[in-house]
Amino acid sequence: MKKIIQLSILGILIASCGGGASGSVEDVISSKDLNTMRAKRTAMNQELKALEDQVKQLDSAISELDDNAKLPLVSTMQVEKQVFNHYLELQGDVMTDQNVLVYPEMAGTLYRVYVKEGQRVSKGQLLASIDDGGLSSQLAQLKTQQALAKTTFERQKRLWDQNIGSEIQYLQAKTQYEAQQSAVKQLESQVGKSSIRAPFSGIIDDIIKDQGTVVSPGPGSEVFRIVNLSDMYIEVEVPEAHLANVTPGKMVQVYFPVLGDSVTTKVRQTGNFINPGNRSFSVEIPVLNKDGKIKPNLTAIAKINDYTSDEAILIPQSVVSENALGEQYVYLTKENGSDTELVSKKTIIKLGKTQGDNVEVLSGLSAGDNIIVEGARSVRDNQLVKVQNSKG
């Protein structure tokens, strides 16, 4: 019926535009009068517009009366409350405080190296020794003199306790003994500097100076690099806007792109200083390194859980539209007396944080509401729609 009416109107339109009045158009053209031809064209355009408006009116009336009119096909999704974890994704580097260069404390020839590269050592273990230049012999002499001074002092003390001898003799023996003790301790400290020991337990990563090399304190005289890979952490810079949400104890998912591996840990420490250059603060995230694959300066992606809601309503970002006022909205479906034919209803919503393809709805939706998912961009408010399928 609709197609017959449209064809009839189209025939009338053709006839009015030249089909039944072709002679008149030819007469106007043959007159070669520009004003007359323009006037004829304007009149025909007006007639054409009037006929198009009438066609639209007929289409609208037919759509209302025709039960077989094609309705927009949509699919819906029922929203429910669920747990929502939002993660702040940042890039950082693996660090360790136990990655140091070991320097000699005295000048001399590197007499002997007792370890090899890759060897695991314990704190205080002897790594190398430096020729002390005869200090050990001097120490032995001082200890001999200290022993003599001790014996002299003890004998003088026994006599003084028996009121034998003068006080000055007792004090001289005591002073001599104490001076020898101080001299021995001082020389022992100097001799001790000839031994290079591990400052902490770890692995000898590099032996920089060979045995027999002359070394001395200061830059350029590094002997060993020792690293402890068991106490590793990731340092990231967090924007100050997240200061209230990123706190010690927050869960963190750490991913190492090079290794293709990830671990779950927690924030250990947050900085107390805001960097004025980039308005951020530092965060330390410890990571276990049982197999030793994680190395210092390795790039890591840290996802910090800065927000959690136990009863959040999540919807796909793709179904959210925005009006001219900057308000976000979605379309709900309301019952229309049919299981498959429903009415679309435009609803203004307020959005929260996003995670992946989903966004949290703070207001405007309730659990159990059905929102239009597929076909949301092609429907209007209060339009009759046909639900093709529904997701619970």
C-alpha positions in Angstrom: 0.0 0.0 0.0 2.8 2.4 1.0 4.7 1.7 -2.2 1.6 2.3 -4.4 1.0 5.7 -2.9 4.6 6.7 -3.3 4.6 5.7 -7.0 1.4 7.7 -7.6 2.9 10.8 -6.0 6.1 10.3 -8.0 4.0 10.2 -11.2 2.2 13.4 -10.3 5.6 15.0 -9.5 7.0 14.0 -12.9 4.0 15.3 -14.7 4.1 18.6 -13.0 7.8 19.0 -13.6 7.7 18.5 -17.3 5.9 15.3 -18.2 2.6 17.0 -19.0 3.9 20.4 -19.6 7.0 19.7 -21.7 5.8 22.2 -24.2 5.8 25.0 -21.7 9.3 24.2 -20.5 10.5 24.0 -24.2 8.7 27.4 -24.8 10.6 28.9 -21.9 13.9 27.5 -23.1 13.3 28.6 -26.7 12.5 32.1 -25.5 16.1 32.3 -24.3 14.9 34.7 -21.6 17.2 34.2 -18.6 14.7 35.7 -16.1 11.9 33.6 -17.4 13.9 30.4 -17.2 14.9 31.2 -13.6 11.4 32.0 -12.6 10.2 28.7 -14.1 12.9 26.7 -12.2 12.0 28.4 -8.9 8.3 27.6 -9.4 9.1 23.9 -10.2 11.5 23.6 -7.1 8.7 25.0 -4.9 6.2 22.4 -6.3 8.8 19.7 -5.7 9.4 20.7 -2.1 5.7 20.7 -1.4 5.3 17.3 -2.8 8.2 15.9 -0.8 6.7 17.3 2.4 3.4 15.6 1.6 5.3 12.3 1.0 6.9 12.6 4.4 3.5 13.2 6.0 2.1 10.1 4.3 5.1 8.0 5.4 4.6 9.1 9.0 0.9 8.3 8.9 1.5 4.9 7.3 4.1 4.0 9.9 1.6 4.7 12.7 -1.1 2.6 11.1 1.0 -0.2 9.6 1.5 -3.0 12.1 4.2 -4.5 9.9 6.4 -1.4 10.1 10.1 -2.3 10.7 11.2 -1.4 14.2 14.9 -0.8 15.2 16.5 -4.0 16.4 18.5 -3.6 19.6 20.1 -5.8 22.2 20.0 -5.0 25.9 22.1 -5.8 29.0 20.8 -5.9 32.6 23.1 -4.0 34.9 24.0 -5.5 38.3 26.1 -4.5 41.2 29.6 -6.0 41.3 33.1 -5.5 42.8 35.1 -2.9 40.9 38.8 -2.5 41.2 40.4 0.5 39.5 44.2 0.4 38.8 46.5 3.3 38.3 49.0 2.2 35.6 52.6 3.6 35.9 56.0 2.6 34.5 59.0 2.3 36.8 62.4 0.7 37.2 63.6 -2.1 39.4 65.9 -0.8 42.1 67.9 -2.3 45.0 69.7 -0.5 47.8 72.2 -3.3 47.9 74.0 -2.7 44.6 77.3 -1.1 45.5 80.9 -0.7 44.4 83.4 -1.8 47.0 86.4 0.5 47.4 89.7 -0.1 49.3 90.2 1.8 52.5 94.0 2.0 52.3 96.6 2.3 49.6 98.7 -0.6 48.6 99.1 -3.6 46.3 96.1 -5.9 46.0 97.8 -8.9 47.5 95.1 -11.5 47.0 91.6 -11.9 45.8 89.6 -14.7 47.5 86.4 -14.8 45.5 85.2 -15.2 41.9 82.6 -13.5 39.8 79.1 -14.9 40.4 80.1 -16.3 43.8 77.6 -15.8 46.6 79.1 -14.3 49.7 77.8 -13.5 53.2 78.1 -10.3 55.1 81.6 -9.7 56.6 83.2 -12.4 54.4 86.8 -11.6 53.4 86.9 -10.7 49.7 90.5 -9.6 49.2 93.6 -8.4 51.1 96.0 -5.5 50.5 99.7 -5.5 51.3 99.8 -3.5 54.6 103.4 -2.5 54.1 104.7 -3.9 57.4 101.9 -2.7 59.6 101.2 -6.3 60.8 104.8 -6.5 62.1 104.5 -3.2 63.9 101.2 -4.4 65.4 103.0 -7.6 66.7 105.7 -5.4 68.4 103.1 -3.2 69.9 101.2 -6.2 71.3 104.5 -7.4 72.9 105.0 -4.0 74.5 101.4 -4.0 75.6 101.9 -7.3 77.3 105.0 -6.1 79.1 103.1 -2.9 80.2 100.2 -5.0 81.4 102.5 -7.2 83.5 104.3 -4.1 85.0 101.0 -2.4 85.8 99.5 -5.5 87.5 102.6 -6.0 89.7 102.7 -2.3 90.6 99.0 -2.4 91.4 99.5 -5.4 93.8 102.3 -3.5 95.6 100.2 -0.3 95.7 97.3 -2.3 97.2 99.8 -3.4 100.0 100.9 0.2 100.5 104.3 -0.6 99.1 105.9 1.8 96.7 105.0 5.3 95.7 101.8 6.5 94.0 103.7 8.0 91.1 105.1 4.6 90.2 101.6 3.2 90.2 100.2 5.9 88.0 103.1 5.8 85.6 102.6 2.0 85.1 98.9 2.5 84.6 99.4 5.3 82.1 101.9 3.3 80.2 99.6 0.3 80.0 96.6 2.4 78.8 98.8 4.2 76.2 99.9 0.8 74.8 96.3 -0.4 74.6 95.3 2.7 72.6 98.2 2.3 70.3 97.4 -1.4 69.6 93.7 -0.5 68.9 94.7 2.2 66.5 97.1 0.1 64.6 94.6 -2.8 64.6 92.1 -0.5 62.9 94.7 0.5 60.3 95.7 -3.1 59.6 92.0 -4.0 59.4 91.7 -1.7 56.4 94.0 -4.0 54.5 91.2 -6.5 54.4 88.2 -5.9 52.0 85.1 -7.5 53.4 81.5 -7.9 52.0 79.3 -5.1 53.4 76.2 -7.3 53.0 75.2 -10.8 51.8 75.0 -11.0 48.0 76.6 -12.0 44.7 80.0 -10.8 43.4 78.8 -9.3 40.1 82.1 -8.0 38.9 85.8 -8.1 40.0 87.1 -4.8 38.7 90.8 -4.9 39.8 93.1 -7.9 39.3 95.4 -9.4 41.8 98.7 -7.5 42.0 97.1 -4.1 41.1 98.1 -1.1 43.1 94.9 0.4 44.6 94.1 3.4 46.8 91.0 5.0 48.3 88.9 7.2 46.1 87.1 7.2 42.7 88.5 5.0 40.1 89.8 2.4 42.5 86.7 0.2 42.7 87.6 -3.4 43.4 84.3 -5.3 43.4 80.6 -4.8 42.6 78.4 -6.7 44.9 74.6 -7.1 44.4 71.9 -8.5 46.5 69.0 -9.6 44.2 66.8 -10.8 47.1 65.8 -7.3 48.3 64.4 -5.7 45.1 61.8 -3.0 44.7 60.2 -0.9 42.0 60.3 2.9 42.2 57.5 4.8 40.4 56.5 8.5 40.3 52.9 9.0 41.1 51.1 12.3 40.3 50.1 14.3 43.3 46.4 14.0 42.4 46.5 10.4 43.7 48.2 11.3 47.0 45.1 10.3 49.0 44.5 7.0 47.2 48.0 5.6 46.9 49.0 4.6 50.4 51.2 1.9 52.0 49.4 -1.5 51.9 47.6 -0.9 48.6 47.6 -3.9 46.2 49.8 -3.7 43.1 50.0 -5.9 40.0 53.5 -5.7 38.6 54.3 -6.8 35.0 57.7 -7.2 33.5 57.4 -6.8 29.7 60.9 -8.3 28.9 60.3 -11.3 31.1 56.6 -11.7 30.2 56.0 -12.4 33.9 53.9 -10.7 36.6 53.7 -10.7 40.4 51.3 -9.4 43.0 52.6 -7.3 45.8 51.8 -4.2 48.0 53.0 -0.6 48.3 55.7 -0.6 50.9 56.5 3.1 51.2 55.3 6.4 49.8 57.4 9.6 49.6 56.9 12.6 51.9 58.1 15.1 49.3 56.3 16.4 46.2 58.7 17.0 43.4 58.1 20.6 42.2 59.4 19.7 38.7 56.7 17.2 37.8 54.3 17.4 40.8 54.7 13.8 41.8 55.8 11.7 44.7 57.8 8.5 44.8 56.4 5.1 45.7 58.4 1.9 46.6 56.9 -1.5 45.7 58.8 -4.5 46.9 59.1 -7.6 44.6 60.2 -11.1 45.3 63.0 -12.5 43.2 63.1 -16.1 44.0 64.6 -17.3 40.7 66.9 -14.3 40.3 65.5 -13.3 36.9 64.6 -9.7 38.0 67.6 -7.4 37.6 68.3 -3.9 38.7 67.1 -1.2 36.2 64.7 -3.6 34.6 61.5 -1.9 33.2 58.3 -2.7 35.0 54.6 -1.8 34.6 53.0 -1.2 38.0 49.2 -1.3 38.3 48.3 0.2 41.7 44.8 -0.4 43.1 43.8 3.2 44.0 40.0 2.6 44.2 37.7 -0.2 45.1 33.9 -0.4 45.2 32.1 -3.5 46.4 28.7 -2.5 44.8 29.6 -0.8 41.6 27.5 -0.6 38.4 29.6 -1.1 35.3 28.6 -0.6 31.7 30.5 -0.6 28.4 31.9 2.8 27.5 30.7 2.3 23.9 27.0 2.7 24.9 27.6 6.1 26.5 26.7 9.2 24.5 27.0 12.9 25.3 24.6 15.8 24.6 25.3 19.4 23.8 25.4 20.3 27.5 28.2 17.8 28.1 25.9 15.4 30.0 26.4 11.7 29.5 23.4 9.5 28.8 22.3 6.0 27.9 19.0 4.4 26.7 17.0 2.2 28.9 14.1 0.0 27.7 10.7 0.2 29.3 7.8 -2.3 28.9 5.3 -1.7 26.2 2.9 -4.6 26.8 5.1 -6.9 24.6 7.9 -9.3 25.4 9.9 -8.2 22.3 8.7 -4.7 21.6 9.8 -2.1 24.2 10.2 1.7 24.4 13.6 3.4 24.6 14.1 5.9 27.4 16.9 8.4 27.5 18.6 8.6 31.0 21.2 11.1 32.2 24.0 9.4 34.2 27.0 10.4 36.1 30.2 8.5 35.4 33.1 7.5 37.7 36.4 5.8 36.9 37.1 3.7 33.9 38.9 0.4 33.6 39.5 -1.2 30.3 36.2 -1.1 28.2 34.0 -0.5 31.2 33.1 2.6 33.1 31.5 2.9 36.6 28.1 4.6 36.8 27.8 6.7 40.0 24.2 7.8 39.5 21.3 7.5 37.1 21.1 3.6 36.9 20.0 1.0 39.4 20.6 -2.7 39.6 18.1 -4.5 37.3 17.9 -1.8 34.7 18.1 -2.9 31.1 20.3 -0.7 28.9 20.5 -0.8 25.1 23.9 -2.0 24.1 23.8 -2.8 20.3 21.8 -0.2 18.4 22.2 2.5 21.1 23.4 5.0 18.5 20.4 4.5 16.2 17.5 5.0 18.6 15.7 8.0 19.9 14.0 8.9 23.1 10.5 7.2 23.6 11.0 5.2 20.4 9.4 1.8 19.9 12.2 -0.8 19.6 12.4 -4.5 19.1 14.7 -6.5 21.4 16.7 -9.0 19.5 18.5 -10.6 22.5 19.2 -9.7 26.0 22.3 -10.2 28.3 21.7 -10.9 31.9 
